[in-house]
Amino acid sequence: MELPSTKPYLLRAIWEWCCDNGFTPHIAVEVDERTRVPREFVRSGQIVLNLGPSATNKLQIGNEYVEFQARFNGVARELSVPVERVSAIYARENGAGMAFEVGSDGAMTDEALVAATEAELPPDEPPPEPPRPDEGRPKLQRIK
């Protein structure tokens, strides 16, 4: 019998540590066809999501999926991310967190990502303008 993955337990632990210490937990996700996120914010097959209590509603970090509601440009969306597609969880303020390996077999190609984005958008509306990133990029810090 194969042991279950420790990844969802580590995600929950680091999320709780971030919240307990006043930090904003973020996850980096490698998007595939099972990942339900706003495709217009996906860049190079990846998206970074704020999992802070003030940014999410009904957050559930389960053993198979991270599921929650979040607002993008004022519109509430249902998000679902397979735990195996999470490549990192970290505190936005100081970059402390943990990175994970993600298998590349399920990653979306750029062509598939464009097709999925076009399929989700109404044909007569232009795609929404993505928000500008905050100053600087988040930094990951490896914890051993």
Summary of the structure (lengths in Angstrom):
residues: 144
radius of gyration: 15.4
end to end distance: 27.7
largest distance: 52.3
contacts: 356
relative contact order: 0.21
helix: 22%
strand: 31%
